[in-house]
Every structure is written in C-alpha cells, then in structure tokens.
C-alpha cells in the first residue's frame, strides 16, 4: 500500500475547511438573509409603487381591477392564515391606486366653490384611507391567546379583590352580579368582594351585610368611576383587582381562566376578556336583528382586541378584567384626566413597560343599553374620552410605547373622529346636484373605474377578516347613527380636553310602549330631507342635460344619494323604539329538570330559557297545569340539585309552561345564579355564533331595515298630523 501524503493533507485541509465553513456559516447566512430580505423589500416596494402610480385609461383600469378582484375571489375561500394578509395587500394596492389618482389627477378645481368642497371631500377620504391602513395592520395576525392553567397547589394562588362599582343602578341589576362574584371558583380565603356604592344607599349596605360582601362608599363622587375605584384601592390589599361593571355578571371560571398568565409573566399588568351582552342593544331590538347580525361591539371584542394582543396593545376596557395592583399603583391608580379612564390607564401601564393580554372567551355577561338615546350618550362619552387622550397623552408622542403599540392606540383614537367625514360623505353628492359643483374633477366613468374597485376590494377583504364579527354595510349604519352626535364632542375635546364629564349609562330600564324618538332622529330627518331634495334636483338636471357626460355625472351622484338615503332610512328605523316590558331578559338554556306539583306528582321536563325572574320549561309529556298553580322546579347542575318555589304564569302550548319564581332565600338565589348566569358555557355557545356574511345577505338586511325606517317615519308623520288636527280649537275659540 502506498502512502498518499498529499491526499491526507487535502483531506485534512478539506476537513478544516468544512469546520471553518460550519463555524462561519450561521453568521454569514444571517447577514446574507438580511441583505436578501432588504433587497426583496426594496424590490417589492418599487414594484408596488409602480403598480400604484402607473396611469391607465378607463378600459385598462377596469381590466386590471377585474383581474385583482378575481384573484381576491379565488383566495377568499382558502383556509389559511396567510390569505387575509394577501387580501389586505390586494386591497391596499387598489385603495392606494385610488388615492394616488385622487390626489394627483382630480384636484384641478375650476372655482373656489369646487376647490373648497372638493378639498373637504378628499380630506375625508384621506382619513378613511388612513384608518383602513391602520386597521389592517391592527388585525393582521390575531393572537387567539388561550388561558394558562394555575398550579395545583392552591396555596400558590394570589389574593384577589373584586370591585363592583355602582352609582344609580337599581339593586335588581346589581344583586345578580354580586351573588355571581361570590360563587367564583377561587379559594375563599384569597377572595374578597367589594361593592363600591357611589350612591351611598342604605338598601345596598343592608344587602351587602346579608350576602357577606364588603360595602365601600366615600363622602364625594370626585372623578366618578375612576375615583370610586381609586378610593377602594386604598381600602383593600389584594395582589390583584378584578373589576366588573355592576350589570356584568361574572362566571364561576373567570379568575381561573384569567389568572394563569399573571403567574407566567411577571411584567403582565392587565388581562382583559370580552364584554358579552345577553340583552339586545337598540339596533338589535329596534331592527329585529338580535342573534342574526353581529352587534356594534362584537367587532372590537371578537377581532380588534385579539389583533391588539399580537402587538402587546390590548387595553383595559373598564370591566371584565383583572389588573395587578402593584403596577396600577405605580402609575397613580386609574387615570382621572379623561372620561375614558380605562384606555388611558392602559396607555400609562404600557408606557411604564408592562404588558397586557386578551383572552377571547366570554367570562361575563351584561346588559346592553336600553334605548338609542342612552346608546348615543355612551358612545359620545367614549368618543370624547378618546379624543381627550389623543390631545393630552397622544400615543404617537412621549416615551415608553413601541411603534406597533403607538399604531394600535392611534387607530383606536382616530376611529372616533369619523363624525365629520361621515357627514361629508352623506352630503357630498348634493354639491353637484344643487350647485353643479364638481368636487371630483374627473369624468363619471373614471370615478367609477377607480372608486368602485377600491370599495369592492376593501369589502371583499373585510368580508373575509370580519365576516363573523361585523357584516358588510352595517358599519355604515352604525357610524351614520352616531356621526352627528360625536362630531361636536370630539372636536371640542381636541381644542379643550378638559370639557365634558363622566355620564353613567342607564341599564335595566323598560320601554312600556313603542314610540318614535323624533328628538334623537332630528339631525337624520334633516339629512334625509336634504338628500330627498337632492334627488329632485338631480331629476331636474337629467331633464335639462344636453350631453352624455353630464348625464353620467348626474346618475353617479344620484346613485350616491340613493345609497345615503338607504343608510339614513336604517338609522331612522333605529330611532323607532320598540316595546320592551321584560324586567328580566331571558337567555336560552336547555337543562333537565323536574316540575313538582301540589298533588305530589313530579313531571319530567327541560328548561327552554331562564332569567332572574323565572323559567320557561317544556314538559316531556303533555300534562294540563293550570295558570297560578304553585309548583316547585327542581334543577340539577354539577351533581347537585335544588328545588325552587315558583308559580305557573301561563301555558304556551300543551307542553310549554312559563314559571315565575317565588320568594327565594339568598342561598337559593346564589345556587340559581351559579347554575345559570355564572356558567361560561352558556355565553361561549351564544357568542359569535352568526352565519358567515355575504354581500347579498347584508344588502338585503340593510334594505329591509331602511324600508322599515321609511314605513315607521310615514306612520309617525300621519299619526302626528292626525293628533294636530284633533287638537285644533273649535269654531269661535281662540288658540
């Protein structure tokens, strides 16, 4: 065998070279990857910039738009988390093309009127575009956080104070929340319940003594809810504070679902859960959409907060949340400088370097606002408060927040400035129909070719990312209903952030008779009359038009006006308050039960729904049971049963009965709440269970709501006219 020194040397050199390559490969590959990524981003931005800015004639623009829309349609049904990002990208391309075209080719106004009105419209569109971009970023990657288990050793669980602030709410509303808090699954020695009564009512003090919770009050109502909580912080010592509005009934599992993350992350300061409402809000009740169309708040708690969580930007919402005491005291307690103390407190905690979390599972259920006027008042306070924060503690300024947190908070605040842009959109076509002003200096065909793809692509994208939480077109209805009322408070808060005060939202009220709230509807009736007059003016212009270009422009503005009238009609339907005489709202629930009759018979049955005042049941076999019969209903839950006294109110059919509870002891009432309101599975089964949205379904729903609004308005006008006629003085009398 011959030796091969050169071969050995080569192999040694190869091995050494391989070793050297292995040792330098990670750093070199990372640098190369960063360089490649930067180059890819640069090329991508240049390509997108070219696509956005390249000018196209009408035909090519329409063909390009159809191609992009077709790609979106193909992508929309794919079940992949990347798909929403791709759809957002396509939407932003089309929206950016539209905005580039608007700003570079349609601003050549011919008169001062055109320039003034056109500038107002384009600023409203810029606002909408900015909110669209920030909104896409906010929900780009929802976290879908799950709860973490607690240690098996309960001695390691922290102490918790539960705060339930109240001011003027009736005890019938508050007692359910308090009793539910007492049955939460948490060691008794580590849980203290505090009712914070700013109304200083003896009835509430006596109730607290009866049920064994701490009654807390103060000598003044300074800073409203925030001041109430801060005062209670000084009178308690738990490591954590859980806060519930007095109508938000917590589930037994609330603390076990939310506390695990605190033990996992020492810098975590807030865990927020959704606000779920088991009663219909004014839109749902007055339009008949309860359980069919997602309510106004579901988008925020179903998607936006989940999206915020991915960026460590989830914020405290005032209720259904747990806050760590030490960080809260470090930032000076709950913020009192604005009327949205919850969001402001969250910003302070984030600025201090603490984190927040959102668990997207309902762990409490509450009452929605009872009337449109109350709803408007609540949203007006939110809008004013967000504008105040934007002015006094702007998230884009100051230290402590990351860039993504600044973006999320800024979008949350900018959202509430939609009042003026929405009013502009509702009146913009009237500029041409009334005065012949061209607010967009382009032909109708070019406007159609650029604006329609921008709107269609955004709708297609939102259909995918919001489908289960907000149906198409309903955002237009919600914003139209509130635009007029939030306009002045938000603008005033920017100039003078100290204006405005905290207003308590009334809950648990009744509407004894249906009525049309002409006071709240007044601005929308005015806008409706303006748009109706615009239609008349447009028809006159059509008759007098002498060119096809002018006819197209007239039809474009008429179409826009008809769309606005549809939205206003739906809002006017909401202004017609529908009768609501239930003191206790019923919630669907099926559970096995026994109905015990006075003669000793026990009839097998199942519950249909429940409330704090009674039950609806269905007998397994038809049995005649007379109204007013005193009975006992035996419910079984968690291997325990309880008999509750009741009275038959009426029979629904041969097997259906409605029962009203008799006088319950505190322990019976506590057990009833533990087996109904305090069960998380009930709210989880009801929350977000809407059919996936389609454009035609939403269009049909909104059109029906609008027609209902015009019908109710017509009925109101006729009835009002008859009443005025009947009130005329008799001949010979003076008015």
C-alpha positions in Angstrom: 0.0 0.0 0.0 1.4 3.4 -1.0 1.1 6.4 1.2 -0.6 9.5 -0.2 0.6 12.4 2.0 -0.9 14.9 -0.4 -4.3 13.1 -0.2 -4.1 13.2 3.6 -3.2 16.8 3.6 -6.1 17.5 1.2 -8.5 15.6 3.4 -7.2 17.4 6.5 -7.5 20.7 4.6 -11.0 19.7 3.5 -12.0 18.8 7.0 -10.5 22.0 8.3 -12.3 24.0 5.6 -15.5 22.2 6.4 -15.1 23.0 10.0 -14.4 26.6 9.2 -17.4 26.8 6.9 -19.5 25.3 9.7 -18.2 27.8 12.2 -18.9 30.9 10.0 -22.0 29.7 8.2 -24.6 30.9 10.7 -23.3 34.5 10.8 -22.7 34.6 7.1 -26.1 33.1 6.3 -27.9 35.6 8.6 -26.1 38.5 7.1 -27.0 37.2 3.6 -30.6 36.6 4.7 -30.9 40.1 6.0 -29.4 41.5 2.8 -31.7 39.4 0.7 -34.7 40.4 2.7 -33.8 44.0 2.4 -33.4 43.7 -1.3 -36.7 41.8 -1.6 -38.5 44.5 0.4 -36.9 47.2 -1.8 -37.9 45.5 -5.0 -41.3 44.8 -3.6 -41.8 48.4 -2.7 -40.6 49.6 -6.1 -43.0 47.2 -7.8 -45.9 48.2 -5.6 -45.0 51.9 -6.2 -45.1 51.3 -9.9 -48.4 49.4 -9.8 -49.9 52.1 -7.6 -48.8 55.1 -9.7 -48.9 53.9 -13.3 -51.6 55.8 -15.2 -54.2 53.7 -17.0 -57.1 54.7 -19.2 -60.6 53.6 -18.3 -60.6 50.3 -20.1 -57.2 49.2 -18.8 -58.0 50.3 -15.3 -61.3 48.3 -15.3 -59.5 45.2 -16.7 -56.7 45.5 -14.1 -59.3 45.9 -11.3 -61.3 42.9 -12.5 -58.1 40.8 -12.5 -57.2 41.8 -9.0 -60.8 41.2 -7.8 -60.8 37.7 -9.4 -57.6 36.9 -7.6 -59.2 38.0 -4.4 -62.3 35.9 -5.0 -60.1 32.8 -5.6 -58.1 33.5 -2.4 -61.0 34.3 -0.2 -62.2 30.7 0.4 -58.8 29.3 1.2 -58.4 28.3 4.8 -55.0 29.6 5.6 -53.8 32.4 7.9 -51.7 33.9 5.2 -54.8 34.5 3.0 -56.1 37.5 4.9 -52.7 39.2 4.6 -52.7 38.6 0.8 -56.2 40.0 0.6 -55.1 43.1 2.7 -52.2 43.5 0.3 -54.5 43.5 -2.8 -57.0 45.8 -1.1 -54.2 48.3 -0.2 -52.9 48.2 -3.8 -56.4 49.2 -5.2 -57.0 51.7 -2.4 -53.6 53.3 -2.9 -54.2 53.5 -6.6 -57.4 55.3 -6.0 -55.9 57.7 -3.5 -52.9 58.4 -5.8 -55.3 59.1 -8.7 -57.5 61.3 -6.4 -54.5 63.4 -5.2 -52.7 63.8 -8.5 -55.4 63.9 -11.2 -58.7 65.1 -9.7 -57.8 68.2 -7.8 -57.7 70.7 -10.7 -60.8 72.6 -9.5 -62.3 75.3 -11.7 -63.8 77.6 -9.0 -63.4 78.5 -5.3 -66.6 76.5 -4.5 -65.2 73.4 -6.3 -61.9 73.8 -4.6 -63.4 74.3 -1.1 -65.9 71.4 -1.3 -63.5 69.2 -3.2 -60.8 69.7 -0.6 -63.2 68.8 2.2 -64.2 65.5 0.4 -60.6 64.5 -0.3 -59.6 65.1 3.3 -62.5 62.8 4.4 -61.2 60.2 2.0 -57.6 60.5 3.3 -59.0 60.0 6.8 -60.8 56.9 5.7 -57.7 55.6 3.9 -55.5 56.1 6.9 -58.0 54.3 9.2 -58.2 51.4 6.6 -54.4 51.0 6.6 -54.0 51.2 10.4 -57.0 48.8 10.8 -55.5 46.2 8.5 -52.2 46.4 10.5 -54.1 46.1 13.8 -55.8 42.8 12.8 -53.1 41.4 10.6 -52.4 38.4 12.9 -54.9 37.9 15.7 -53.2 36.1 18.6 -56.1 33.8 19.7 -54.5 33.5 23.2 -55.6 30.6 25.4 -55.7 30.6 29.1 -52.9 29.0 31.1 -53.5 26.5 33.9 -52.9 27.5 37.5 -50.7 25.5 39.9 -52.4 22.5 41.5 -51.3 23.8 44.9 -53.9 26.5 45.7 -51.7 28.0 48.3 -49.7 29.4 45.4 -52.7 31.3 44.0 -52.7 35.0 44.7 -55.2 37.1 46.6 -57.8 38.9 44.5 -60.1 41.8 45.3 -63.3 42.0 43.2 -64.5 45.6 42.7 -68.1 46.2 41.6 -68.7 50.0 41.2 -72.2 51.3 41.1 -73.8 54.7 41.3 -77.6 54.9 40.5 -78.4 51.4 39.2 -81.2 49.5 40.8 -80.5 46.7 43.3 -82.3 44.3 41.0 -79.5 44.8 38.5 -76.6 44.8 40.9 -77.5 41.8 43.1 -77.1 39.3 40.3 -73.5 40.5 39.7 -72.6 40.5 43.4 -74.0 37.0 44.0 -72.2 35.7 40.9 -69.0 37.1 42.2 -69.4 35.2 45.5 -69.6 31.8 43.7 -66.5 32.3 41.6 -64.2 29.3 41.8 -61.4 30.7 43.9 -60.2 29.9 47.4 -62.5 31.7 49.9 -59.5 33.0 51.9 -58.0 34.6 48.9 -61.1 36.3 47.5 -62.8 39.5 48.8 -65.8 41.0 47.1 -66.3 44.8 47.4 -69.4 46.7 46.3 -68.3 50.3 45.6 -71.5 52.4 46.0 -71.2 56.0 45.0 -74.9 56.3 45.6 -74.5 55.8 49.3 -77.7 53.8 49.6 -78.7 52.0 52.9 -80.6 49.4 50.9 -77.2 48.4 49.3 -75.4 48.4 52.6 -78.0 46.0 54.1 -77.8 43.7 51.1 -74.0 43.5 51.4 -74.3 42.6 55.0 -76.9 39.9 54.2 -74.7 38.2 51.5 -71.4 38.7 53.2 -69.5 41.1 50.9 -67.7 44.4 51.8 -69.7 47.6 51.3 -67.4 50.5 50.3 -68.5 54.1 49.9 -67.0 57.6 50.1 -68.1 61.1 51.0 -67.9 62.5 47.5 -68.2 61.4 43.9 -65.0 63.0 42.6 -63.8 61.6 39.2 -66.8 59.3 39.0 -66.0 55.6 38.4 -62.2 56.2 38.3 -62.3 58.0 41.6 -64.5 55.3 43.1 -62.0 52.6 42.2 -59.0 54.6 43.4 -60.7 55.2 46.7 -61.4 51.4 47.1 -57.7 50.6 46.3 -56.8 52.4 49.5 -59.2 50.3 51.5 -58.1 46.9 50.1 -54.9 44.9 49.8 -55.3 42.0 47.3 -52.4 41.4 45.0 -54.8 41.6 42.0 -58.0 43.5 41.4 -60.9 42.2 39.2 -63.3 44.9 38.0 -66.9 44.4 36.8 -69.5 46.9 35.9 -72.5 46.3 38.2 -74.5 44.7 35.3 -71.7 42.4 34.1 -72.3 39.1 35.7 -69.0 37.1 36.1 -68.8 33.4 35.5 -67.5 30.9 38.1 -64.5 30.3 35.9 -63.5 33.9 35.4 -60.5 34.0 37.7 -59.2 30.5 36.8 -59.4 31.5 33.1 -57.6 34.8 33.5 -55.1 34.5 36.4 -52.7 31.9 34.9 -50.9 34.3 32.6 -50.1 36.6 35.6 -48.1 33.7 37.2 -46.4 33.0 33.9 -45.4 36.7 33.1 -44.1 38.9 35.9 -44.5 42.0 33.7 -48.1 41.4 32.9 -50.4 44.1 34.3 -53.8 43.6 32.7 -55.8 40.6 31.4 -59.0 41.7 29.6 -61.9 39.4 28.5 -64.8 40.2 26.2 -67.9 42.2 27.1 -70.8 40.0 26.1 -74.3 41.3 26.3 -77.3 38.9 26.7 -79.9 41.6 26.0 -80.4 43.3 22.7 -79.0 46.8 22.1 -81.1 49.5 20.4 -80.0 48.5 16.9 -80.8 44.8 17.5 -84.1 45.4 19.3 -85.5 48.2 17.0 -84.3 46.5 13.8 -85.1 42.9 14.8 -81.6 41.7 14.2 -80.7 40.3 17.7 -78.9 37.0 17.3 -78.8 37.4 13.5 -76.4 40.2 12.8 -73.3 40.9 15.0 -73.9 43.9 17.2 -71.8 47.0 17.1 -69.3 45.9 19.8 -68.7 42.4 18.6 -66.0 43.5 16.0 -64.0 45.1 18.8 -64.1 42.2 21.2 -64.2 39.5 18.6 -61.3 40.7 16.4 -59.7 44.1 17.2 -58.7 43.3 20.8 -57.4 39.9 19.6 -55.4 41.7 16.9 -54.1 44.2 19.5 -52.9 41.3 21.7 -50.5 40.2 19.0 -48.8 43.6 19.3 -49.0 43.8 23.2 -51.5 46.6 22.7 -54.7 45.2 24.3 -56.2 47.8 26.5 -58.3 47.8 29.6 -62.0 48.2 28.9 -63.3 49.2 32.3 -64.9 45.8 33.2 -64.4 42.1 32.9 -60.7 42.5 33.5 -58.0 41.8 36.1 -55.3 44.3 37.0 -52.2 43.7 39.0 -52.2 46.1 42.0 -48.5 47.0 42.1 -48.3 48.3 38.5 -51.6 50.1 38.9 -50.5 51.9 42.0 -47.1 52.6 40.3 -48.9 54.6 37.6 -51.0 56.5 40.1 -54.1 54.3 40.0 -56.9 54.6 37.4 -56.4 57.7 35.3 -58.8 60.6 36.1 -57.8 63.1 33.5 -60.2 61.8 30.8 -63.7 60.3 30.7 -62.4 57.0 29.2 -60.3 56.2 32.2 -59.8 52.6 31.2 -58.0 53.1 27.9 -56.0 56.0 29.4 -54.9 53.7 32.3 -53.8 51.0 29.8 -51.6 53.5 28.0 -49.9 54.5 31.2 -49.2 50.9 32.1 -47.8 50.2 28.6 -45.6 53.3 28.8 -44.3 52.0 32.1 -43.1 48.9 30.4 -45.9 46.5 31.5 -47.7 44.1 29.2 -51.3 43.3 28.7 -53.2 40.2 27.5 -56.6 39.4 26.0 -58.4 36.1 26.4 -61.1 36.0 23.6 -63.6 33.9 25.6 -66.6 35.5 27.3 -66.3 35.2 31.0 -69.0 37.6 32.0 -72.3 38.8 30.5 -74.1 42.1 30.9 -77.0 44.3 29.8 -76.8 46.4 26.7 -78.0 50.0 26.5 -81.8 50.1 26.6 -82.5 53.0 24.1 -80.9 54.7 21.2 -80.5 57.9 23.2 -78.7 56.0 26.0 -76.6 54.3 23.4 -75.7 57.6 21.8 -74.8 59.1 25.2 -72.5 56.2 26.0 -70.7 56.3 22.6 -70.4 60.1 22.8 -68.6 59.7 26.1 -66.3 57.1 24.6 -65.6 59.4 21.6 -64.9 62.4 23.8 -62.6 60.4 26.1 -60.6 59.0 23.2 -60.2 62.5 21.7 -59.1 63.8 25.1 -56.4 61.1 25.3 -55.3 61.9 21.8 -54.9 65.5 22.9 -53.3 65.1 26.4 -51.4 61.8 26.2 -51.0 61.3 22.4 -49.7 57.7 21.8 -47.5 59.0 19.0 -45.7 61.2 21.4 -43.8 60.6 24.6 -41.8 57.6 25.8 -42.5 54.1 26.6 -44.6 52.7 23.8 -43.3 50.6 20.9 -44.1 51.6 17.4 -46.7 48.9 17.0 -48.4 50.0 20.2 -48.4 53.6 19.0 -50.1 52.5 15.8 -52.8 50.4 17.6 -53.6 53.1 20.1 -53.7 55.8 17.4 -56.1 53.8 15.3 -58.4 53.3 18.3 -58.5 57.0 18.8 -58.7 58.1 15.2 -61.7 55.8 14.8 -63.8 58.2 16.9 -63.1 61.1 14.6 -65.4 59.7 11.9 -68.2 62.2 12.7 -67.1 64.9 10.2 -66.0 62.6 7.4 -69.3 60.7 7.7 -71.3 63.9 7.4 -69.3 64.9 4.4 -69.9 61.6 2.7 -73.7 61.9 3.4 -73.8 65.4 1.8 -71.0 65.4 -0.9 -73.2 64.4 -3.9 -75.5 67.3 -3.1 -72.8 69.8 -4.1 -73.3 68.8 -7.7 -77.0 68.1 -7.6 -77.7 71.5 -6.0 -75.0 73.8 -7.3 -73.3 71.9 -10.2 -70.0 71.9 -8.2 -67.5 69.3 -9.3 -66.0 68.0 -6.0 -64.0 65.4 -8.0 -62.5 66.8 -11.2 -62.9 63.8 -13.4 -65.4 62.1 -15.6 -68.1 59.8 -14.1 -66.5 56.8 -15.9 -63.1 57.5 -14.5 -64.5 57.9 -11.0 -66.4 54.6 -11.5 -63.2 52.9 -12.7 -61.1 53.9 -9.7 -63.6 54.3 -6.8 -65.6 51.1 -7.3 -62.6 48.7 -7.3 -61.2 50.4 -4.2 -64.5 49.9 -2.4 -65.1 46.4 -3.8 -61.7 45.1 -2.8 -62.0 46.6 0.7 -65.4 44.9 1.1 -64.1 41.6 -0.1 -61.2 41.8 2.3 -63.4 42.7 5.3 -65.9 40.0 4.3 -63.1 37.5 5.0 -61.5 39.0 8.1 -64.6 40.4 9.7 -67.3 38.1 8.4 -68.2 36.5 11.8 -67.9 39.8 13.8 -69.2 42.6 11.5 -71.5 42.2 8.5 -70.9 44.3 5.4 -72.7 47.7 5.2 -73.7 47.6 8.9 -70.6 49.7 9.8 -72.2 52.4 7.6 -75.4 52.2 9.6 -73.7 52.3 13.0 -71.4 55.3 12.1 -74.3 57.2 10.4 -76.4 56.8 13.5 -73.6 58.3 15.7 -71.8 60.7 13.4 -73.8 63.8 14.2 -73.6 63.3 18.0 -69.9 62.6 18.3 -68.9 65.4 15.9 -69.0 68.3 18.3 -67.6 66.4 21.5 -64.6 65.1 19.6 -63.7 68.4 18.0 -64.2 70.3 21.3 -62.1 67.8 23.1 -59.2 68.4 20.7 -59.3 72.2 21.5 -60.3 71.9 25.1 -59.7 68.4 26.5 -61.0 69.4 30.0 -64.5 69.8 28.8 -67.1 67.0 29.4 -67.9 64.8 32.3 -68.5 61.1 33.0 -72.1 60.1 32.4 -73.4 56.8 33.8 -75.2 54.6 31.2 -78.7 53.6 32.4 -79.3 49.8 32.4 -82.2 47.7 33.2 -84.9 50.1 32.1 -88.2 49.4 30.4 -89.9 50.7 27.2 -93.6 50.4 28.0 -94.9 51.5 24.6 -93.3 51.7 21.2 -92.6 55.3 20.1 -90.7 57.2 17.5 -87.9 59.3 19.2 -88.2 62.4 17.0 -85.7 64.2 19.2 -82.8 61.8 18.6 -83.9 61.4 14.9 -83.9 65.2 14.2 -80.5 65.5 12.5 -81.1 62.4 10.4 -84.5 63.6 9.3 -82.8 66.9 8.2 -80.2 64.9 6.3 -82.8 62.7 4.7 -84.8 65.8 3.5 -81.6 67.2 2.1 -80.9 64.0 0.2 -84.5 63.8 -1.0 -84.3 67.4 -2.3 -81.1 66.4 -4.0 -82.9 63.6 -5.8 -85.5 66.1 -7.1 -82.7 68.4 -8.2 -81.0 65.6 -9.9 -84.1 64.6 -11.8 -84.5 68.2 -13.0 -80.8 68.2 -14.1 -81.5 64.9 -16.0 -84.3 66.6 -17.9 -82.2 69.6 -18.8 -78.9 67.7 -19.5 -77.5 68.3 -23.0 -74.6 65.9 -23.1 -73.9 62.2 -22.2 -71.0 63.2 -19.9 -73.3 65.3 -17.8 -75.9 62.6 -17.7 -73.4 60.1 -16.4 -72.3 62.5 -13.7 -75.9 63.1 -12.7 -76.5 59.4 -12.4 -73.4 58.9 -10.4 -74.4 61.5 -7.9 -78.0 60.2 -7.8 -76.7 56.7 -7.1 -74.6 58.0 -4.3 -77.6 60.0 -2.9 -79.8 56.9 -3.0 -77.2 54.9 -1.1 -77.1 57.6 1.6 -80.9 57.6 1.8 -80.8 53.8 2.4 -78.4 54.3 5.3 -80.4 57.1 6.7 -83.6 55.0 6.5 -82.0 52.2 8.5 -80.9 54.8 11.2 -84.4 56.2 11.3 -85.8 52.7 11.9 -83.4 52.5 14.9 -85.0 55.8 16.2 -88.3 54.0 16.5 -88.1 52.5 20.0 -89.8 49.1 20.2 -91.7 48.0 23.3 -89.6 46.3 25.9 -91.5 45.3 29.1 -89.4 42.5 30.4 -87.8 43.4 33.7 -85.5 40.4 33.4 -84.1 39.4 30.0 -84.4 35.7 29.1 -81.5 33.6 28.0 -81.8 30.3 26.1 -80.7 27.3 28.1 -81.7 23.6 27.9 -81.2 21.6 31.0 -83.1 18.6 32.5 -85.5 19.4 35.4 -88.4 18.1 37.4 -91.7 20.0 37.9 -93.2 19.2 41.3 -97.0 19.7 41.5 -99.0 20.3 44.7 -100.6 16.8 44.4 -97.1 15.2 44.7 -96.5 14.4 41.1 -93.1 15.1 39.5 -93.2 15.8 35.8 -90.0 15.4 33.7 -89.2 18.5 31.7 -86.4 20.6 30.2 -85.8 24.3 30.5 -86.1 26.5 27.4 -84.8 29.7 28.7 -84.1 31.5 32.1 -84.0 34.9 33.7 -83.6 36.2 37.2 -87.4 36.2 37.5 -88.4 32.8 36.1 -88.1 30.0 33.6 -89.7 28.7 30.5 -90.0 24.9 30.5 -91.1 22.2 28.2 -92.7 19.0 29.6 -91.6 15.7 28.2 -95.2 14.6 28.1 -98.3 16.8 27.7 -100.0 17.5 31.1 -102.7 20.0 32.0 -101.3 22.5 34.5 -103.4 25.5 35.3 -102.1 29.1 35.5 -101.3 30.4 39.0 -100.6 26.8 40.2 -97.9 26.9 42.9 -95.1 24.5 42.0 -91.5 23.7 42.7 -89.0 23.4 39.9 -86.0 21.1 40.6 -82.9 21.9 38.7 -79.8 19.8 38.7 -76.3 21.1 38.0 -72.8 19.9 38.9 -74.1 16.8 40.6 -76.3 18.9 42.9 -80.0 19.6 42.7 -82.1 22.4 44.2 -85.8 22.9 44.5 -87.0 26.5 43.8 -90.5 27.7 44.5 -92.4 29.1 41.5 -95.8 29.8 40.1 -97.2 28.9 36.7 -97.9 32.1 34.8 -99.3 30.8 31.6 -99.1 27.8 29.3 -97.5 28.3 25.9 -99.0 25.1 24.4 -99.8 21.6 25.6 -96.2 21.1 26.8 -94.8 24.6 27.3 -95.1 26.5 30.6 -93.8 29.8 31.9 -92.9 29.9 35.5 -92.3 32.9 37.8 -90.0 32.3 40.8 -91.5 32.8 44.2 -89.5 34.3 47.1 -86.0 32.8 47.1 -83.7 32.6 50.0 -80.2 34.1 49.5 -78.7 30.6 49.2 -81.4 29.5 46.7 -80.7 32.7 44.6 -77.0 32.1 44.8 -77.4 28.5 43.6 -79.7 29.6 40.8 -77.2 32.1 39.6 -74.3 29.6 39.9 -76.2 27.2 37.7 -77.3 29.8 35.1 -75.7 33.2 34.7 -72.4 32.1 36.2 -71.9 29.3 33.6 -69.4 30.3 31.0 -70.5 27.5 28.6 -73.8 29.4 28.0 -72.1 32.6 26.9 -69.5 30.8 24.8 -72.2 28.9 23.0 -74.0 32.1 22.1 -71.1 34.5 21.4 -70.1 35.0 17.8 -72.4 32.3 16.5 -73.6 34.2 13.4 -73.8 32.9 9.9 -70.9 33.9 7.7 -71.7 37.1 5.9 -72.3 37.5 2.2 -72.8 40.8 0.3 -76.3 39.9 -0.8 -77.4 38.9 2.7 -76.1 42.2 4.1 -77.6 44.2 1.3 -80.9 42.5 1.9 -80.8 43.1 5.7 -79.9 46.8 5.4 -82.5 47.4 2.7 -85.2 45.8 4.9 -84.1 47.9 7.8 -84.3 51.0 5.6 -87.7 50.2 4.3 -88.9 49.6 7.9 -87.5 53.1 8.7 -89.4 54.8 6.0 -92.6 52.9 7.0 -92.2 53.9 10.6 -91.5 57.5 9.7 -94.6 57.7 7.5 -96.7 56.2 10.3 -95.3 58.8 12.7 -96.0 61.7 10.4 -99.6 60.5 9.7 -100.2 60.0 13.4 -98.7 63.3 14.3 -100.8 65.0 11.7 -104.0 63.4 13.0 -103.2 64.5 16.5 -102.5 68.0 15.4 -105.8 68.1 13.6 -107.7 66.8 16.6 -106.0 69.4 18.7 -107.4 72.3 16.6 -109.6 74.7 18.5 -113.4 74.6 17.9 -115.0 77.4 15.9 -115.3 80.5 17.9 -112.5 79.6 20.2 -109.1 81.2 20.3 -106.0 79.1 20.1 
